[in-house]
């Protein structure tokens, strides 16, 4: 799962949602949900945190009892001022950042890997006491922390929430920076580039599976 952003020059970085961005968005959503908690009164039943989540889940679910990324984004955007993210100078990048962080929240909580959240997954995602795990990125038997960067051909890739995310420039400049291994660069079509990024993340998945197998053994 790799979001690409066209870049103007080799120094450009892709717009990505880092772990800190994902956690900040989650924190803000939890904060405004908590303001809606109403304690029980003498004669009136209040609303606890879970009940508020049930209400919102039903409001934004299209009837399949799951929230996909567009439904989760609508839920988060309905309280726009509280979840305004200003990491970039331009608003388009900030909007993209928010939608990428919504995807990152789904990936963080999606236990059956269907890219949708059941109510239980939605509840876990926004449970105040839940401490999200921090995934690392893998490349050539090395693991990299969130925010690490590498260069592939003339494109820059960054590790964000456990995935490599890369700019998508066509590399036709013979002086373009090549991979850290120093291999001679050839022109790559956009299709070849997409395959390269997919391979990068496939390698990442393989490393994680191997780790899981090792843990179980």
Secondary structure, DSSP 8 states (H G I E B T S, - for coil): ----B--SSTT-------HHHHHHHHHHHHHHHHTT-B---SSS--B-HHHHHHHHHHHH--SSS-B-HHHHHHHHHTTGGGG---SSSSHHHHHHHHHHHHHHHHHHH-TTSSSSB-HHHHHHHT-TT-------EEETTEEE-TT-EEEETTEEEEEETTEEEEB------TTS---TT--------HHHHHHHHHHHHHHHHHHHHHHHHHHH-
